[in-house]
Amino acid sequence: MNSLEELAAQRREFLAALAKNKGINLDIFDDFYPDEAHFIYELLQNAEDTGATEVMFELSDSKCVFEHNGERQFNLGDIDAITGINNSTKKDDPERIGKFGVGFKSVYAYTSNPTVYSSEYSFQIERRFLPVPVPGREGLGKLTRFEFPFNNSKKNKGAAYAEVKAGLQQLSETTLLFLRNLQYIRWRFEDVEGAVLRHEYSPSHIEVLKQVDGRDVQSSQWLRFAAAVSDVHQFSEPIVGIEKQAVAIAFELAFRGEQKSFDSKKPIADQLRIIPSERGMVSVFFPADKEVSGLRYHLHAPFIPELSRASIKNTPENTPLFEQLASLSARALHVIKDLGLLSGDFLAVLPNNDDPLPERYKVIRTAVVAEMKAQALVPTFAGGYASASRLCQARATLK
């Protein structure tokens, strides 16, 4: 397949064959993703994979427009992926997140004929599989633009608008927490403009801001650690096929006293402390909302998720990733100690034997406990640190 015209001819043959088999229902894609406006995350995933640093959603009562500044331009392989079945351009690329071909089809819950504009190819998709060339869009430059008219007969425009609007408003700081490239998400609807943006003070310390009409309405500080899944260590071997991806963990930070903004000229421990998260999120780049870890900090790994991405699939292929997260959690304790953040209060963030962890997450607790028993990582009453195996808990009078 060497041209868009040739690909379109192949798709016409495919649709003609489907027409002869009337029992095949093409509307199944409408039900692939049960979460409302799930395609927002699929588009963000695609932008991340192209190296985009900024994206923009523009919502009206008749359509949703999405633009990104990705370095990698839309190519014929991408068109093949989003107009075919299981034709993802990502399945042989360990640096990219998911299967763009499958994920993109979540847009069909809202639209019947999406249009894509890029520097090389511009086309509209008809009947889900047929790419039809359209004139390019002037002034687009190297941006890639998607237009999704709200014309799915199963969902009226009002409902489509309300769902996508709610999806954009619910974008949180955890949306950007574990992405490498994407730093700025903007959206616009009615007379309101919003944004989520990430600022990196250091490789491990980041701030995520949420804005409405240019005003900061929410700010969160995070301590984030990542490690390539190809790292060889005592807990697991490199994971074949995803060597260039990473596992990561993130701890929530809170300001000390009345301080409300971070001063990069002062030590982090003088300004912030690590606090337990009310519910530790598990992410496959984006939060898997229905997955429960039982931890009080956040995890990310290139897990194999369920189709909806709302939870992690129970498969042996994910086991090495839990082991990688366990090792990373143990190693992060040393950096946290060096930053001056390993205090008695921080111990409340770590998993203990009373925490009801699902079976596959227990390896993380085991690794953390073993590291603290063997290394000088437990704050002592007299100051300093010692290994847990050399310490005793006693009453205040004895201390």
C-alpha positions, -999 to 999 in steps of 0.1 A, spaced: 0 0 0 18 31 -13 -9 58 -14 -40 71 2 -59 63 -30 -47 26 -29 -57 24 8 -91 38 0 -96 12 -27 -88 -16 -3 -112 -2 22 -140 0 -4 -134 -37 -11 -136 -45 26 -169 -25 30 -184 -42 0 -175 -76 15 -191 -65 48 -222 -55 30 -227 -91 18 -225 -103 54 -254 -85 69 -249 -102 103 -218 -81 110 -227 -50 131 -202 -21 127 -219 -3 156 -200 -25 181 -173 2 184 -199 25 200 -199 1 230 -162 -6 232 -155 21 258 -182 24 285 -168 56 301 -182 88 287 -159 109 265 -132 82 268 -118 93 235 -103 124 252 -76 102 267 -71 83 234 -64 116 217 -40 126 244 -23 93 241 -18 98 204 -4 133 209 20 120 235 32 93 211 40 119 184 61 139 208 36 167 213 42 191 241 9 211 238 -27 202 228 -59 221 224 -96 210 226 -122 234 213 -158 224 220 -190 238 204 -225 226 204 -220 208 171 -185 194 172 -152 188 191 -119 200 176 -85 187 188 -51 200 178 -15 190 188 20 201 179 35 166 176 69 163 160 60 131 141 36 139 114 5 119 105 15 93 79 0 66 58 5 40 84 -15 60 109 -44 63 84 -42 25 79 -44 20 116 -74 42 124 -94 29 94 -86 -8 99 -90 -34 125 -59 -43 146 -37 -24 122 -20 -4 149 13 13 140 24 10 177 24 -27 182 60 -30 170 72 2 186 81 -2 223 83 36 229 46 42 221 18 38 245 -10 18 229 -29 6 199 -39 39 181 -61 19 157 -83 4 184 -83 34 207 -93 59 181 -125 40 174 -139 53 207 -147 85 188 -175 67 170 -197 69 201 -200 106 191 -193 110 154 -200 92 121 -173 109 100 -143 124 117 -119 145 97 -81 147 101 -59 175 88 -21 172 88 8 187 69 9 157 44 -25 141 45 -60 155 50 -90 131 49 -124 123 62 -134 88 74 -167 75 61 -184 43 74 -156 40 100 -131 24 75 -130 45 44 -105 74 42 -116 100 17 -92 128 8 -103 164 15 -86 198 9 -59 207 34 -65 235 60 -46 267 54 -26 281 83 -23 248 101 15 246 97 29 215 113 -1 211 137 -23 180 134 -60 187 136 -90 164 143 -126 174 139 -154 153 153 -189 165 144 -216 153 168 -236 133 143 -239 98 157 -276 89 154 -275 72 188 -265 103 207 -280 137 203 -258 168 200 -269 181 234 -258 149 252 -226 147 232 -217 182 241 -225 178 278 -204 146 281 -174 159 264 -176 192 284 -177 172 316 -148 150 305 -127 181 298 -136 197 331 -127 166 350 -91 164 336 -70 164 368 -34 168 377 -29 131 375 -36 133 337 -1 148 332 17 131 361 33 102 342 36 116 307 71 124 293 63 148 264 29 164 270 32 194 293 2 216 284 -35 207 278 -58 235 269 -96 235 263 -122 261 253 -160 260 253 -186 286 255 -168 316 270 -145 295 293 -109 286 287 -91 260 309 -57 243 311 -37 217 329 1 223 328 32 206 343 63 224 355 94 204 364 116 219 391 139 188 390 138 153 375 119 142 406 100 173 417 71 185 396 42 209 400 9 205 381 -14 236 377 -51 237 367 -63 270 353 -96 285 344 -96 317 323 -59 322 331 -63 319 368 -48 292 389 -76 273 405 -56 242 417 -20 234 423 -4 202 433 33 193 441 47 158 434 78 138 440 81 114 410 106 86 403 109 66 371 131 38 359 133 21 326 118 -14 326 150 -27 311 168 -21 344 182 -54 357 179 -59 394 173 -85 420 135 -85 417 130 -90 379 145 -94 345 141 -69 316 107 -71 300 108 -81 264 91 -58 240 88 -27 262 125 -21 271 123 16 263 93 24 284 93 31 321 77 23 354 71 53 378 58 62 413 47 95 426 42 109 461 19 137 470 36 168 486 21 195 509 35 228 519 47 233 555 30 260 576 14 289 557 36 286 526 17 285 493 43 286 466 76 268 459 109 287 460 134 268 439 163 285 457 155 268 490 158 232 500 127 212 492 125 197 528 123 232 543 91 239 522 73 206 515 65 172 532 53 140 517 17 132 527 -4 100 522 -28 102 493 -64 94 502 -64 68 474 -33 57 455 -40 58 417 -28 32 393 -20 45 358 -12 32 324 1 67 315 -35 78 324 -54 69 356 -71 35 355 -100 48 376 -114 15 388 -81 -1 397 -75 -3 435 -39 -8 448 -45 -2 485 -14 21 486 -12 57 496 10 68 467 6 65 429 19 39 405 24 38 367 36 11 344 29 1 308 5 -26 320 -18 -45 297 -52 -29 307 -87 -40 303 -102 -27 270 -119 2 288 -85 11 304 -104 15 337 -85 -14 354 -55 -36 349 -59 -69 333 -52 -100 354 -26 -116 333 9 -131 340 23 -106 315 18 -78 340 36 -96 369 71 -84 360 59 -48 361 46 -51 397 81 -65 405 97 -35 388 74 -11 408 84 -29 440 121 -24 433 116 12 423 97 19 455 125 5 476 152 24 458 133 57 460 135 56 498 172 64 495 166 95 474 138 106 497 162 103 526 188 123 508 163 151 501 155 153 539 119 141 534 122 107 551 106 117 584 84 99 609 54 113 592 65 98 559 62 63 574 24 68 573 27 69 535 43 35 532 24 2 531 22 -18 563 8 -52 573 -26 -37 582 -32 -24 547 -56 -46 527 -35 -48 495 -47 -69 466 -24 -100 461 -5 -87 432 4 -54 450 18 -72 481 52 -76 464 56 -38 467 51 -39 505 75 -68 508 102 -49 489 98 -17 510 98 -36 543 129 -56 533 148 -25 523 140 -7 556 150 -37 576 184 -40 558 193 -3 553 195 27 575 161 41 564 141 44 596 141 77 615 153 73 651 141 90 683 176 105 688 179 117 652 195 101 622 185 68 607 190 31 613 178 -2 599 146 -15 613 162 -48 623 184 -29 648 156 -8 664 130 -13 691 98 5 697 95 18 733 75 41 756 84 77 757 96 74 793 122 47 783 133 68 753 
